[in-house]
Amino acid sequence: MRLPRVTLATALVLLAVRVPAETADPVRLRYRFEPGEKIVMDVAHRALTETVIGGTKQAVETATDSTKVWTVVAVDATGRATIEHSVDDVTMSSRTSDKGETRWSSRDEGPVPPDYEPVRQSLGVPLSRLVIDATGRVIERRDYKPTPPSNTGDLMVVPLPDEPATVGTEWTVPQEVVVEVPNGPRRAVKTRLRYRVASLRDGVATIDVDTTVLTPLDDPRLESRLLERIWDGEVEFDVARGRLLSRSTGVDRRVVGFSGPESSVRYKASLEETPVEASTR
């Protein structure tokens, strides 16, 4: 039986189908929102904290699955958008090496564990209102409820470059993080988020991000309090639609000597954020 001959033209067609097209021309990365639009994201956060003090080891594992909602209140002629952020539902669990597991879901009936009662009260209501421009720069922000510092996450809105971007384009965002030890020192630490366009294929920009600590730290106690704020990750951005397709971040770091010469703490965590739907009222 003779096999059909594959011509050069056929091979090129097959190659074009199988390999995503890389964009060489610069593209302008901008958010595009519509008034009344709701953007719904699934967020999965996992964390493991292992501490060793005086030869005793303890591990704490947490898992949080939530549904985040952005409601676009208004958009002006320049693309500046007013957005309210809320969380519709959440499932949380915590497991310790000495006390076992505690679990709660907002979809379950029955009593709420005391530790999770503040979370229940924050569901389904606006947590904050932001005004952002088309590059993701936050112009105004108002928090309706206390918001804990971001851990293994990002700025609430991923910032985009001012100029058109190509593969290799980089931009940075400075931050200042205040870390403190209970009944101990307190320090303002400068960090820097660096973003880099890793690829531009089929209308999707893949952006790598990493964190650099700029302030020298020589106190392990302060370093241990900073672990949750130093992370790396990847973002996928839909260029035509002007919104995130996905976001993933992670950290796995250890500090030795935070509570004596033979002590150590390890923090390992990941966050995955993917869209559920986008709709307009």
Secondary structure, DSSP 4 states (H G I P E B T S, - for coil): -PPPP--HHHHHHHHHHHSPPBP-S-B-------TTEEEEEEEEEEEEEEEEETTEEEEEEEEEEEEEEEEEEEE-TTS-EEEEEEEEEEEEEEEETTTEEEEEETTS-SPPPGGGHHHHHTTTS--EEEEE-TT--EEEEEESS--PPPSSS--SS----SS-B-TT-EEEEEEEEEEE-TTS-EEEEEEEEEEEEEEEETTEEEEEEEEEE-S----HHHHHHHGGG--EEEEEEETTTTEEEEEEEEEEEEEE-TTSTT-EEEEEEEEEEEEEEEEE-
